[in-house]
Amino acid sequence: MEMKSVTRSLRVLEAVARHQPVTVGELTKIFGLPKSTVQRTLVTLNEAGWLRANREDTTRWEVGARVLAVRPAALQGSSLFAAAREPMIRLRDALNETIHLSVPDALQGMVVVDRVDCDQAVRTFHAIGDTSPLHATAAGNAVLAHLAKSEIEEVAAGTLEGYGEETITDPGQLRAELSRVRERGYAVNHNQYLQGVCAIAAPVLDEDGTPLAAVAVSLPDSRFEPDDLPELGRLVAETATEITARHLA
């Protein structure tokens, strides 16, 4: 019975991916199952992060970015994943720090989809599929700063959870920080999310300026030097620009 439930969940996930955004009623017709069974499966997949309700029509379902934990190229297609890999490796080689590629899960947060490790004895680590909040991370701020004003306001009006003394939890301070991100071209996280972990991130954009992802260098606080920030920011921003160009080519 348990295996049958798993198989049904996978088939529902596949059907949502094919027909998204799709309603419970439409899925019920596809599978010939009771509406309550389909609804229960959707809720389970939603709680696990595989599916989410469409933001414009919450009666419809679509895949969540956690799908990338299984196949990192799934959300934007293999071109984004392929475009990012070599620039990320070069950035890692230049800095000898861990490099991450993350994508937004609507306004829910960021999902790590690729990582290039350094060979430092002490280094940061985020598993593929790890999620993090938009407002408290460099990758999240890099993406959030380039979203539409209405989406920024939606995040600012929500709960800005504090993860430490450095986390921005005031809407006005968040708006000011996002303005600085747009001005300098990169975002900085100095112990705002995980204590002892710092990151510098820049957005990967599509042709109309919509953020598709963020590339970030992540390092322990013990190796973070404020005087190095302009150079780190420049290198990360250049890497993001190169990924954007390769993706759009």
VODO-973894 format. One record per residue (C-alpha): chain; x, y negated, z negated; residue number from 1. Coordinates in Angstrom, 2 decimals. Each point is the difference from the previous one (the first is absolute). Example, Ala and Ser with C-alpha at 12.3 -4.5 7.8 and 13.67 -1.06 7.14 Angstrom:
# residues 2
> kette, x, y, z, nr
> A, 12.30, 4.50, -7.80, 1
> A, 1.37, -3.44, 0.66, 2
END
This chain:
# residues 249
> kette, x, y, z, nr
> A, 0.00, 0.00, 0.00, 1
> A, 2.85, -2.37, -0.89, 2
> A, 1.75, 0.62, 3.36, 3
> A, -3.30, -0.61, 1.79, 4
> A, -0.26, -3.37, -1.77, 5
> A, 3.56, -0.93, 1.00, 6
> A, -0.67, 0.94, 3.62, 7
> A, -3.19, -2.08, -0.01, 8
> A, 1.86, -2.99, -1.43, 9
> A, 2.67, 0.21, 2.70, 10
> A, -2.64, 0.23, 2.73, 11
> A, -1.83, -3.01, -1.41, 12
> A, 3.30, -1.91, -0.11, 13
> A, 0.68, 0.89, 3.63, 14
> A, -3.54, -1.01, 1.02, 15
> A, 0.32, -3.38, -1.73, 16
> A, 3.32, -0.57, 1.78, 17
> A, -1.65, 0.74, 3.37, 18
> A, -3.23, -1.97, -0.51, 19
> A, 0.94, -2.74, -2.47, 20
> A, -1.64, -2.04, -1.29, 21
> A, -2.66, 2.64, -0.50, 22
> A, -3.04, 0.35, -2.29, 23
> A, -1.01, 2.89, -2.23, 24
> A, -3.01, 0.59, 2.24, 25
> A, 2.17, 0.28, 3.11, 26
> A, 2.30, 2.49, -1.72, 27
> A, -2.99, 1.99, -1.23, 28
> A, -1.16, 0.41, 3.61, 29
> A, 3.51, 0.99, 1.15, 30
> A, 0.39, 2.77, -2.60, 31
> A, -3.61, 0.99, -0.65, 32
> A, 0.67, -0.21, -3.74, 33
> A, -2.19, -1.45, -2.77, 34
> A, 0.49, -3.73, -0.42, 35
> A, 0.93, 0.53, -3.67, 36
> A, 2.82, 2.36, 0.99, 37
> A, 1.45, -2.43, 2.52, 38
> A, -0.31, -2.90, -2.44, 39
> A, 1.76, 1.99, -2.73, 40
> A, 2.83, 0.89, 2.38, 41
> A, 0.40, -3.63, 1.06, 42
> A, 0.17, -1.18, -3.61, 43
> A, 2.63, 2.63, -0.82, 44
> A, 2.14, -1.03, 2.96, 45
> A, -0.47, -3.65, -0.92, 46
> A, 1.14, 0.60, -3.58, 47
> A, 3.11, 1.75, 1.35, 48
> A, 0.74, -2.95, 2.29, 49
> A, -0.54, 1.80, 3.30, 50
> A, -3.20, -1.87, 0.93, 51
> A, -1.42, -3.42, -0.81, 52
> A, -3.20, -1.90, 0.58, 53
> A, 0.12, -2.48, 2.88, 54
> A, 0.40, -3.50, -1.43, 55
> A, -2.56, -1.57, 2.35, 56
> A, -2.57, 2.80, -0.34, 57
> A, 0.41, 2.05, -3.17, 58
> A, -2.46, 2.63, 1.27, 59
> A, 2.60, 1.02, 2.56, 60
> A, 3.17, 1.97, -0.67, 61
> A, 3.50, -0.17, 1.49, 62
> A, 3.39, 1.58, -0.68, 63
> A, 2.22, -1.49, -2.67, 64
> A, 3.69, -0.72, 0.37, 65
> A, 0.92, 2.95, -2.25, 66
> A, -0.34, 2.07, 3.17, 67
> A, 3.51, -1.30, 0.66, 68
> A, 1.32, 2.18, -2.81, 69
> A, -0.60, 2.94, 2.35, 70
> A, 1.01, -1.65, 3.27, 71
> A, 1.68, -3.39, -0.39, 72
> A, -0.74, -1.00, 3.57, 73
> A, -3.75, 0.54, -0.26, 74
> A, -1.32, -3.46, -0.85, 75
> A, 1.68, -2.08, 2.69, 76
> A, 1.04, 2.80, 2.31, 77
> A, 3.46, 1.45, 0.47, 78
> A, 1.31, -3.21, 1.59, 79
> A, 0.14, -1.86, -3.32, 80
> A, 1.74, 2.85, -1.80, 81
> A, 2.48, 0.46, 2.84, 82
> A, 0.59, -3.73, 0.36, 83
> A, 0.85, -0.36, -3.69, 84
> A, 2.33, 2.92, -0.53, 85
> A, 3.26, -1.21, 1.58, 86
> A, -0.24, -3.59, -1.33, 87
> A, -0.66, 1.40, -3.47, 88
> A, 3.07, 2.20, 0.20, 89
> A, 2.15, -2.94, 1.10, 90
> A, -1.32, -2.12, -2.86, 91
> A, 0.77, 2.83, -2.44, 92
> A, 3.52, 0.29, 1.39, 93
> A, 0.56, -3.75, -0.30, 94
> A, -1.20, -0.23, -3.62, 95
> A, 0.38, 3.55, -1.36, 96
> A, -3.38, -0.34, -1.69, 97
> A, -3.27, 1.88, 0.50, 98
> A, -2.26, -1.21, 2.81, 99
> A, -3.77, 0.57, 0.05, 100
> A, -2.69, -0.41, 2.63, 101
> A, -3.51, -0.52, -1.40, 102
> A, -3.38, -0.61, 1.60, 103
> A, -3.09, -1.70, -1.47, 104
> A, -2.96, 2.10, -1.07, 105
> A, -2.54, -2.71, 0.85, 106
> A, 0.10, -2.31, -3.06, 107
> A, 0.44, 2.90, -2.40, 108
> A, 3.80, -0.01, -0.04, 109
> A, 3.07, 1.20, 1.86, 110
> A, 0.97, 3.57, 0.90, 111
> A, 3.61, 1.10, 0.52, 112
> A, 0.28, 1.77, 3.36, 113
> A, 3.74, 0.27, 0.53, 114
> A, 3.19, -0.32, -2.04, 115
> A, 3.71, -0.11, 0.79, 116
> A, 2.08, 0.84, -3.07, 117
> A, 3.36, -1.46, -0.94, 118
> A, 2.83, 1.93, -1.64, 119
> A, 0.22, -2.05, -3.19, 120
> A, 0.15, 2.08, -3.18, 121
> A, -2.73, -2.21, -1.47, 122
> A, -2.70, -0.91, 2.50, 123
> A, -3.72, -0.63, 0.29, 124
> A, -2.41, 2.65, 1.24, 125
> A, -3.57, -0.06, 1.27, 126
> A, -1.45, 3.20, 1.44, 127
> A, -1.72, -0.02, 3.38, 128
> A, -3.66, -0.65, -0.72, 129
> A, 0.62, -2.04, -3.15, 130
> A, -2.38, -2.93, -0.38, 131
> A, 0.57, -3.43, -1.54, 132
> A, -2.04, -3.20, -0.47, 133
> A, 0.07, -2.85, 2.50, 134
> A, 0.41, -2.81, -2.52, 135
> A, 2.87, 1.47, -2.03, 136
> A, 2.45, 1.27, 2.62, 137
> A, 2.24, -1.50, 2.64, 138
> A, -1.48, 2.20, 2.73, 139
> A, -3.51, -0.91, -1.11, 140
> A, 0.71, -3.73, -0.08, 141
> A, 1.71, 0.16, 3.40, 142
> A, -3.18, 1.45, 1.50, 143
> A, -2.46, -2.01, -2.09, 144
> A, 1.64, -3.32, 0.97, 145
> A, -0.82, 0.67, 3.66, 146
> A, -3.60, 1.10, -0.40, 147
> A, -2.97, -2.24, 0.72, 148
> A, -0.79, -2.62, -2.64, 149
> A, -3.27, 1.76, -0.82, 150
> A, 1.86, 3.22, -0.78, 151
> A, 2.55, -1.82, -2.15, 152
> A, -2.87, -1.58, -1.92, 153
> A, -1.66, 3.39, -0.42, 154
> A, 3.15, 1.38, -1.62, 155
> A, 0.54, -3.14, -2.11, 156
> A, -3.59, 0.17, -1.23, 157
> A, 0.39, 3.59, -1.10, 158
> A, 1.78, 1.47, -3.00, 159
> A, 3.71, -0.84, 0.15, 160
> A, 1.28, 2.65, -2.36, 161
> A, 3.12, -0.75, -2.00, 162
> A, 2.81, 2.55, 0.00, 163
> A, 2.50, -2.05, -1.98, 164
> A, 0.87, -3.54, -0.98, 165
> A, 1.09, -0.88, 3.55, 166
> A, -3.19, 1.15, 1.74, 167
> A, -2.02, -2.80, 1.56, 168
> A, -3.53, 0.26, -1.40, 169
> A, -1.19, -3.58, 0.61, 170
> A, -1.79, -0.57, 3.36, 171
> A, 1.53, -3.45, 0.45, 172
> A, 3.51, 1.29, -0.61, 173
> A, -0.62, 2.84, 2.45, 174
> A, -1.11, -2.42, 2.72, 175
> A, 3.10, -2.15, -0.62, 176
> A, 2.27, 3.04, 0.18, 177
> A, -1.57, 1.14, 3.28, 178
> A, 0.60, -3.47, 1.42, 179
> A, 3.69, 0.35, -0.91, 180
> A, 0.08, 3.44, 1.65, 181
> A, -1.34, -1.44, 3.26, 182
> A, 2.48, -2.87, -0.14, 183
> A, 3.16, 2.03, -0.57, 184
> A, -1.05, 3.12, 1.91, 185
> A, 0.39, 2.57, -2.77, 186
> A, -1.42, 0.94, -3.40, 187
> A, 1.84, 0.73, -3.23, 188
> A, -0.93, 2.32, -2.85, 189
> A, 2.15, -0.45, -3.11, 190
> A, -1.36, 2.39, -2.65, 191
> A, -3.58, -0.93, 0.90, 192
> A, -1.25, 3.55, 0.46, 193
> A, 2.51, 2.53, -1.34, 194
> A, 2.39, -1.15, -2.68, 195
> A, 3.62, 0.14, 1.10, 196
> A, -0.91, 0.14, 3.70, 197
> A, 0.37, -2.85, 2.50, 198
> A, -0.92, -0.22, 3.67, 199
> A, 0.10, -2.36, 2.95, 200
> A, -2.51, 0.61, 2.81, 201
> A, -1.07, -1.50, 3.32, 202
> A, -3.07, 0.71, 2.16, 203
> A, -0.18, 1.95, 3.24, 204
> A, -2.59, -1.78, 2.14, 205
> A, -2.04, 0.85, 3.07, 206
> A, -0.39, -2.26, 3.02, 207
> A, -2.58, -2.27, -1.67, 208
> A, 1.92, -0.35, -3.26, 209
> A, -1.98, 2.58, -1.98, 210
> A, 2.23, 1.89, -2.45, 211
> A, 0.32, 3.68, 0.82, 212
> A, 2.59, 0.91, -2.62, 213
> A, 2.80, -1.31, -2.16, 214
> A, 3.64, 1.04, -0.11, 215
> A, 1.75, -0.41, -3.33, 216
> A, 3.39, 0.46, -1.62, 217
> A, -0.41, 1.33, -3.53, 218
> A, 2.72, -0.04, -2.65, 219
> A, 0.50, 0.23, -3.76, 220
> A, -0.14, -3.27, -1.90, 221
> A, 3.57, 0.65, -1.14, 222
> A, 1.22, -0.55, 3.59, 223
> A, -2.24, -2.95, 0.80, 224
> A, 1.97, -3.23, 0.38, 225
> A, -2.11, -3.16, 0.48, 226
> A, 2.79, -1.61, 2.03, 227
> A, -0.28, 2.85, 2.52, 228
> A, -3.73, -0.52, 0.53, 229
> A, 0.19, -2.28, 3.08, 230
> A, 2.23, 2.49, 1.82, 231
> A, -2.09, 2.99, -1.06, 232
> A, -3.14, -1.80, 1.09, 233
> A, 1.53, -0.86, 3.36, 234
> A, 1.05, 3.59, 0.68, 235
> A, -3.38, 1.44, -1.00, 236
> A, -1.89, -2.61, 2.05, 237
> A, 2.19, 0.70, 3.04, 238
> A, -0.64, 3.72, -0.40, 239
> A, -3.75, -0.59, -0.14, 240
> A, 0.20, -2.18, 3.11, 241
> A, 1.91, 2.71, 1.83, 242
> A, -2.56, 2.65, -0.99, 243
> A, -2.78, -2.28, 1.22, 244
> A, 1.75, -0.51, 3.35, 245
> A, 0.70, 3.71, 0.45, 246
> A, -3.58, 0.90, -0.91, 247
> A, -1.48, -2.48, 2.46, 248
> A, 2.43, 0.81, 2.84, 249
END
